[in-house]
Amino acid sequence: MALRPRIRDLEHAATWLSGDQDIFGPGEPLEGVAGEIVTILTSDEEAEE
């Protein structure tokens, strides 16, 4: 909650995590708060690899 995300940030992070590449483009990273949310949510996946 320290990121103070807006609903739009949460929606963008959820859409990006679902793999909908038509919206963001293949392999394009998210920036801003939405990107930070994705980083937090995927940090466990990266540690397992």
N, C-alpha and C positions, 0 to 999 in steps of 0.2 A: 504494500500500500504506500510505501515511501515514494514510489514512482508517480503517484497521483494520476493513474491512467484515466483517460476518458473512455466512454463506451466505444467510441470509434477505434481507439488503440486496442482494446480487447477484441473487437471484431476483426481487425486486421491481423492480429496475432493468431487468432483462431483459424481464420481463413488460410493464412500462410502455412500453419501447422497441418492443416488438412490436405495440403499438397495441391491446392487449386492454382496451378501455374498460369492459367489463362488470365488471371487478374494481375499478378505481379511479375510475370515473365519467368522463364526457367532459370533457376539458380540465382535469382536476384535477392540479395539480403534486404531485410527490412531495416529501416533506420528509426531513430528516435525511441520513444517509449515502447512502441510495438516491438521493435527489435530487441529491446532490453527484456521484455516479457518473454519473447521466444528464447533468448539466451538463458534466462532463469529456468524455463520449463524444459529445455533440452540439455541442461548441464549434466544431469545424471546419465543421459544417453552417451554423451561424450566421454564421461569418466569410465563407463563400461567398456568402451572400445579400446 
